[in-house]
Amino acid sequence: MSFSIGIVGLPNVGKSTLFKALTKKSVLIANYPFATIDPNVGVVEVPDARLAELARVSKSEKIIPTTVQFYDIAGLVRGASTGEGLGNQFLSHIREVDAIAQVVRVFSDPNVIHVHGKPDPKSDIEVIGVELALADLKTVEKRIHDANEKARGGDKEAVKLKVILEKAKAGLNQGKWARGVLNEDEQAAVRDLHLLTMKPVLYVYNIDESGIMNQELGVDPTLPGPRVLISAKIESELAELSAEDAQGMMKDLGMNESGLDQLIYASYKLLGLITFLTSGEMETRAWTIVKGTKAPQAAGVIHSDFEKAFIRAEVITCADFIKYHGEAGAKEHGALRLEGKEYAMQDGDVVHFRVTV
């Protein structure tokens, strides 16, 4: 299970610079609005220091980390939902992402044009929020039309759906997000619409280089969260360095982890995700699941047949697997547990699933 993040924001807030830094993928970056016309898609490995340790113990032939996909689309402007700028045509590229990362410009640079004249984080956040709501409004209105047709034909489910859609429409008309208007059951009923305003949002504040030394410098504490503070400029410089040189630069700047790591960890937390691990001679591998996932469903992530064929899970914590030099040592020291169908997987579990043949 991989997960995906859609990157949105106004033009010239540092979206493409950040994307390039995160993915080390060459994309068009220019100092004018709408430089990014087609969506850029990058697959990034999720950093996890545990994998190398497990692979060392298991003498694994290869390491396979879990991944996250980033989608970078053209900058949005006020009126995008009605066709201003490039319009909202590119929002379709992020309809099915798991979460949205809104890049917000905080940095000051007279050489980089701001589409509204000067950076105003609160206003910029509001502009994007309203445009996403208006884009969803069009989707909801189309579905209301379809539901009306079915309701007139006596479809009871369509009648129920229409009530929910009208509720969503009223909220979206006021610039409110669907996830703040609809309850969980109502959201489930319209999940197939892939509304942008039902997705969780992470705010990525692109700060000045000086802010890296003091991350609250120049960032209004009343701005919304959850938040990650990143200097896209510094991240782009780190991306061009070797791993050793990048570590040295981060140390000089007082950074414990890169912006990529911060963004991925924050995204994991936002989506309620955890990682379980498998390790053997062939490979050591990370797998992403939602927190609270039971063992049979986790087995199904490895192979769909495993969920139905599940017998039990042999579980060792990552720390014990390393401490006792693998499965045999962990079993000898009583650190291997047998778990059944009701076991909720924990982050860092090293597991061997037993299934029927």
KOLKOLBA-569662 format. One record per residue (C-alpha): residue number from 1; x, y, z. Coordinates in steps of 0.5 Angstrom, whole numbers. Layout:
KOLKOLBA-569662
FIBA  num   east  north     up
FIBA  NUM      X      Y      Z
...
This chain:
KOLKOLBA-569662
FIBA  num   east  north     up
FIBA    1      0      0      0
FIBA    2      3      7     -2
FIBA    3      0     13     -1
FIBA    4     -1     20     -5
FIBA    5      0     27     -4
FIBA    6     -3     33     -8
FIBA    7      1     39     -8
FIBA    8     -3     45     -9
FIBA    9     -2     53     -8
FIBA   10     -1     59    -11
FIBA   11      4     60    -17
FIBA   12     11     62    -15
FIBA   13     10     60     -8
FIBA   14     16     54     -9
FIBA   15     11     48    -10
FIBA   16     16     46    -16
FIBA   17     22     48    -13
FIBA   18     20     43     -7
FIBA   19     18     38    -11
FIBA   20     24     38    -15
FIBA   21     28     37     -8
FIBA   22     23     32     -6
FIBA   23     24     27    -12
FIBA   24     30     30    -15
FIBA   25     27     30    -21
FIBA   26     28     35    -26
FIBA   27     22     39    -27
FIBA   28     20     46    -30
FIBA   29     22     52    -25
FIBA   30     21     59    -28
FIBA   31     19     66    -25
FIBA   32     13     67    -28
FIBA   33      6     64    -26
FIBA   34      3     57    -29
FIBA   35     10     55    -31
FIBA   36      7     48    -29
FIBA   37      2     46    -34
FIBA   38      2     38    -34
FIBA   39      2     35    -27
FIBA   40      9     32    -25
FIBA   41      9     26    -21
FIBA   42     14     23    -17
FIBA   43     15     17    -13
FIBA   44     19     18     -7
FIBA   45     22     13     -2
FIBA   46     20     13      5
FIBA   47     26     14     10
FIBA   48     26      9     15
FIBA   49     33      7     18
FIBA   50     30      1     21
FIBA   51     31     -3     14
FIBA   52     38     -3     14
FIBA   53     39     -5     21
FIBA   54     34    -11     19
FIBA   55     37    -13     13
FIBA   56     44    -13     16
FIBA   57     41    -18     21
FIBA   58     38    -22     16
FIBA   59     43    -21     11
FIBA   60     38    -19      6
FIBA   61     40    -19     -2
FIBA   62     36    -13     -2
FIBA   63     32     -7      1
FIBA   64     25     -5     -1
FIBA   65     22      1      3
FIBA   66     15      4      2
FIBA   67     14     10     -2
FIBA   68     10     16     -3
FIBA   69      7     19     -9
FIBA   70      7     27    -10
FIBA   71      3     30    -15
FIBA   72      5     37    -17
FIBA   73      0     41    -21
FIBA   74     -1     48    -24
FIBA   75     -1     54    -19
FIBA   76     -8     56    -17
FIBA   77    -11     63    -17
FIBA   78    -17     67    -15
FIBA   79    -22     65    -20
FIBA   80    -19     59    -22
FIBA   81    -26     55    -21
FIBA   82    -29     60    -26
FIBA   83    -23     59    -31
FIBA   84    -18     64    -29
FIBA   85    -11     63    -30
FIBA   86    -11     56    -33
FIBA   87    -18     54    -29
FIBA   88    -19     48    -25
FIBA   89    -18     43    -30
FIBA   90    -12     40    -27
FIBA   91    -15     39    -20
FIBA   92    -17     32    -23
FIBA   93    -10     30    -23
FIBA   94    -11     30    -15
FIBA   95    -18     28    -14
FIBA   96    -16     21    -12
FIBA   97    -10     23     -7
FIBA   98    -10     21      0
FIBA   99     -8     28      2
FIBA  100     -7     35      0
FIBA  101     -1     39      2
FIBA  102     -2     46      1
FIBA  103      5     50      0
FIBA  104      4     57      3
FIBA  105      9     62      1
FIBA  106     12     66      7
FIBA  107     19     67      5
FIBA  108     21     74      2
FIBA  109     24     75     -5
FIBA  110     23     81     -9
FIBA  111     26     78    -15
FIBA  112     20     72    -15
FIBA  113     13     75    -17
FIBA  114      7     74    -12
FIBA  115      1     73    -16
FIBA  116     -3     78    -11
FIBA  117      3     83    -11
FIBA  118      6     81     -4
FIBA  119      6     75      0
FIBA  120      0     74      5
FIBA  121      0     67      8
FIBA  122     -7     68     11
FIBA  123    -10     71      5
FIBA  124     -7     66      0
FIBA  125     -9     60      4
FIBA  126    -17     63      4
FIBA  127    -16     63     -4
FIBA  128    -14     56     -5
FIBA  129    -19     54      0
FIBA  130    -25     57     -3
FIBA  131    -23     55    -10
FIBA  132    -22     48     -8
FIBA  133    -29     49     -5
FIBA  134    -32     52    -11
FIBA  135    -29     46    -16
FIBA  136    -33     41    -11
FIBA  137    -39     45    -12
FIBA  138    -39     44    -19
FIBA  139    -38     36    -18
FIBA  140    -44     36    -13
FIBA  141    -49     40    -17
FIBA  142    -48     35    -23
FIBA  143    -49     29    -18
FIBA  144    -55     33    -15
FIBA  145    -58     33    -22
FIBA  146    -57     25    -23
FIBA  147    -60     24    -16
FIBA  148    -66     28    -18
FIBA  149    -67     24    -24
FIBA  150    -67     17    -20
FIBA  151    -71     20    -14
FIBA  152    -77     22    -19
FIBA  153    -76     15    -21
FIBA  154    -78     12    -14
FIBA  155    -71     11    -12
FIBA  156    -70     11     -5
FIBA  157    -63     11     -4
FIBA  158    -63     17     -9
FIBA  159    -67     21     -5
FIBA  160    -63     20      1
FIBA  161    -57     22     -3
FIBA  162    -60     28     -5
FIBA  163    -61     30      2
FIBA  164    -54     29      3
FIBA  165    -51     33     -3
FIBA  166    -56     39     -2
FIBA  167    -53     39      5
FIBA  168    -46     39      2
FIBA  169    -48     44     -3
FIBA  170    -50     49      2
FIBA  171    -44     49      6
FIBA  172    -39     49     -1
FIBA  173    -43     55     -3
FIBA  174    -41     59      3
FIBA  175    -33     57      2
FIBA  176    -34     51      7
FIBA  177    -30     45      6
FIBA  178    -34     38      6
FIBA  179    -31     35     11
FIBA  180    -33     40     16
FIBA  181    -40     40     14
FIBA  182    -42     33     13
FIBA  183    -41     28     19
FIBA  184    -37     21     18
FIBA  185    -43     17     15
FIBA  186    -45     23     10
FIBA  187    -38     23      8
FIBA  188    -38     15      7
FIBA  189    -44     16      2
FIBA  190    -41     21     -2
FIBA  191    -34     18     -2
FIBA  192    -34     16     -9
FIBA  193    -34     23    -11
FIBA  194    -27     24     -9
FIBA  195    -28     31     -6
FIBA  196    -22     35     -5
FIBA  197    -25     39      1
FIBA  198    -26     32      4
FIBA  199    -19     30      4
FIBA  200    -14     32     10
FIBA  201     -9     38      9
FIBA  202     -2     39     11
FIBA  203      0     46     11
FIBA  204      7     47      8
FIBA  205     10     54     10
FIBA  206     16     56      5
FIBA  207     20     60     10
FIBA  208     26     64      9
FIBA  209     33     61     10
FIBA  210     34     64     16
FIBA  211     28     61     19
FIBA  212     31     54     19
FIBA  213     35     56     25
FIBA  214     29     59     28
FIBA  215     23     55     25
FIBA  216     18     60     28
FIBA  217     21     66     26
FIBA  218     17     70     21
FIBA  219     11     65     22
FIBA  220      4     67     25
FIBA  221      2     62     30
FIBA  222     -5     63     28
FIBA  223     -4     60     21
FIBA  224     -7     53     21
FIBA  225     -4     47     22
FIBA  226     -2     41     22
FIBA  227      4     45     19
FIBA  228     11     43     17
FIBA  229     16     49     16
FIBA  230     21     48     10
FIBA  231     26     52      6
FIBA  232     25     50     -1
FIBA  233     31     53     -3
FIBA  234     35     50      2
FIBA  235     32     43      0
FIBA  236     34     44     -7
FIBA  237     41     45     -5
FIBA  238     41     39     -1
FIBA  239     38     35     -6
FIBA  240     44     36    -11
FIBA  241     49     34     -5
FIBA  242     52     27     -4
FIBA  243     49     24      2
FIBA  244     55     25      6
FIBA  245     55     33      4
FIBA  246     48     33      5
FIBA  247     49     31     13
FIBA  248     54     36     14
FIBA  249     50     42     11
FIBA  250     44     40     15
FIBA  251     49     39     21
FIBA  252     51     46     20
FIBA  253     44     49     20
FIBA  254     42     45     26
FIBA  255     37     41     22
FIBA  256     36     34     25
FIBA  257     32     31     19
FIBA  258     31     34     12
FIBA  259     24     37      9
FIBA  260     23     31      6
FIBA  261     23     27     12
FIBA  262     19     32     16
FIBA  263     14     32     10
FIBA  264     13     25     10
FIBA  265     13     24     17
FIBA  266      7     29     18
FIBA  267      3     26     12
FIBA  268      4     19     16
FIBA  269      1     22     22
FIBA  270     -4     26     18
FIBA  271     -7     20     15
FIBA  272     -6     15     21
FIBA  273     -1     11     18
FIBA  274      4      6     21
FIBA  275      9      1     18
FIBA  276     10     -6     19
FIBA  277     16    -10     17
FIBA  278     18    -17     14
FIBA  279     25    -19     14
FIBA  280     29    -25     11
FIBA  281     35    -27      6
FIBA  282     31    -25      0
FIBA  283     29    -18      2
FIBA  284     28    -13      8
FIBA  285     21     -9      6
FIBA  286     17     -4      9
FIBA  287      9     -4      8
FIBA  288      5      2     10
FIBA  289     -2      1     13
FIBA  290     -7      5     17
FIBA  291     -7      5     25
FIBA  292    -11      0     28
FIBA  293    -11     -5     22
FIBA  294    -12    -12     24
FIBA  295     -7    -18     22
FIBA  296    -11    -21     17
FIBA  297    -12    -15     13
FIBA  298     -4    -13     14
FIBA  299     -3    -20     11
FIBA  300     -7    -18      5
FIBA  301     -3    -12      4
FIBA  302      3    -17      2
FIBA  303     -2    -21     -2
FIBA  304     -9    -21     -3
FIBA  305    -10    -28     -2
FIBA  306     -7    -28      5
FIBA  307    -12    -25      8
FIBA  308    -17    -30      7
FIBA  309    -12    -36      8
FIBA  310     -9    -32     15
FIBA  311     -8    -37     20
FIBA  312     -3    -33     25
FIBA  313      2    -28     25
FIBA  314      9    -29     28
FIBA  315     11    -22     31
FIBA  316     17    -19     34
FIBA  317     19    -12     35
FIBA  318     24     -9     31
FIBA  319     28     -7     37
FIBA  320     28    -15     39
FIBA  321     29    -17     32
FIBA  322     36    -13     32
FIBA  323     38    -14     39
FIBA  324     37    -22     39
FIBA  325     40    -22     32
FIBA  326     34    -25     28
FIBA  327     28    -29     29
FIBA  328     31    -35     32
FIBA  329     35    -31     37
FIBA  330     28    -27     39
FIBA  331     24    -34     39
FIBA  332     30    -37     44
FIBA  333     29    -31     48
FIBA  334     21    -31     48
FIBA  335     21    -25     44
FIBA  336     17    -28     39
FIBA  337      9    -27     40
FIBA  338      4    -31     36
FIBA  339     -2    -27     35
FIBA  340     -9    -28     32
FIBA  341    -14    -25     27
FIBA  342    -16    -20     32
FIBA  343     -9    -17     33
FIBA  344     -8    -10     31
FIBA  345     -1     -9     28
FIBA  346      4     -4     31
FIBA  347      9      1     28
FIBA  348     15     -3     27
FIBA  349     13    -10     28
FIBA  350     17    -15     24
FIBA  351     12    -20     22
FIBA  352     12    -27     19
FIBA  353      5    -29     17
FIBA  354      3    -36     17
FIBA  355     -3    -38     12
FIBA  356     -6    -44      9
FIBA  357     -3    -47      2
